[in-house]
Amino acid sequence: MRRSSVLHVLALLAALTLLAAACEAEEDDAELAEEAEEEPEIDEDEDDEEEDDEPETDDVEVEDVDAEGLVLGYLLPETGDLAFLGDGMINAVQMAVEDMNDAGGVLDEDVALVDADEGDEAATVQEGTERLLGSGVHGIIGAAASGQSLNVLDTIVGSGVAQCSGSNTAPTFTDIDDEGLYWRFAPSDALQGPVLADRIVADGHVDVAIMARADDYGQGLADATAEALDQVGANVAVQEIYDQDAATFDAEVAAVEDAGVDAVVIVSFEEGVTILQDMIEAGLGPDEVGIYGADGIADSDLNESVDPGDPNVIDGMAGTEPDPAVDDEFLDRLDEYAGGLEATAFSPQTYDCAITMGLGALISDSTDGADVAAGALEATEGDTECTSFGECAELLEDGESIAYRGPSGVSELSDVGDPVSGQYRVWAWEDGEFVTVETVEATLEEAGIED
């Protein structure tokens, strides 16, 4: 995506990954049991106040949901720091449901939609998940953040409900035990590592240091880059996994300086600005070593953040970021549908999650979560390409096998529900400008990941 707030968007998509350990099921069950025991002591007025505070469902009244039809729920950021991104994703889901219903619905019934907030905290996403499951949904679209999805995936899988995310990029999901219920339309960061490594080696660097934030995004991309660098003959001299909430990064920068490397990879989000400032102060600026970043720091205002008085302060820095070939006509239609959007990043992918759930139900002739998930993957790998729910539904009615190709640009999903390929932009800073060097496609096969 091309917007100055990309640091904020991508930082938050992985920020809550490590919270899952704090939300173990036994603790949750104990808390719920205590609340159940205390419930009779709540007086009638207090109970009414709590009911008034319950979140409203604008799209469908829970009690009116037809159990015979397909019921979808979205688990996306209505509140919190990602709310501006969530607006586009939520509207994409709503538009997808409208498109399906305008085309005749699913299994002769309109698709129903239930909403829930992902928020920022583990407790919020857990509450939203319980709300959706309690409403009897067959499929959940979301969460947006990899960490938030990891926080609730076991709960969703344990309920036998399908789950699809348009924005989870953490490599963790590839091998996670999801019982075939989870898939995504955002390629794994494991594909980005080789693209970044190839760029570093092409620039003539052989001794590399990696500095990465201590979360699933940072560790995953750092490991993928390190492995790829080793495969192309470069040496990873030091790998510093840092606390992203630290006030300074002097110790990590000192370790990199002591290693005597000729290139440094920074896998960061907003804290990368401080790291770059500390590196430049230590004599490790782009004039002294090669500096590389990834999507979390791919910001057209990065130079101003590092030094407002010197637009050329990071000239020579390069890096990579996902650059999906999304459908511009779709983005225009979505913006018109929503009445104007601040951001549309990951909206096409989220739309495709909803559409493939509907197609999965058609293919399997079932709303069971496992059937929906299996059918969704089948919907991307058939013989006849189709680009809309209505077109695909007609082909299925005629007995054709379909290959859905939606606005996300994802061509096919693997057996475990990952996009089989990803498109990446190689960027660089030249003369104070954030420019595109080239666009590269990476595949699961090239990354050494089994399809």
Secondary structure, DSSP 8 states (H G I E B T S, - for coil): ---TTHHHHHHHHHTTGGGGGGG-HHHHHHHHHHHHHHGGGS-HHHHHHHHHTS---SS--GGG--TTS-EEEEEE-SSSTTHHHHHHHHHHHHHHHHHHHHTT-BTTB--EEEEEE--SSHHHHHHHHHHHHHTT-SEEEE-SSHHHHHHHHHHHHHTT-EEEESS---THHHHS--TT-EEESS--GGGHHHHHHHHHHHTT--EEEEEEESSHHHHHHHHHHHHHHHHTT-EEEEEEEE-TT-S--HHHHHHHHHHT-SEEEEE-STTHHHHHHHHHHTT-STTTSEEEE-GGG--TTHHHHH-TT-TTTTTT-EEEEE-----HHHHHHHHHHHT--S--TTHHHHHHHHHHHHHHHHHHT---HHHHHHHHHHTTSSSEEE-SHHHHHHHHHTT--EEE--TT----B-TTS-BSEEEEEEEEEETTEEEEEEEEEEETTTTT---
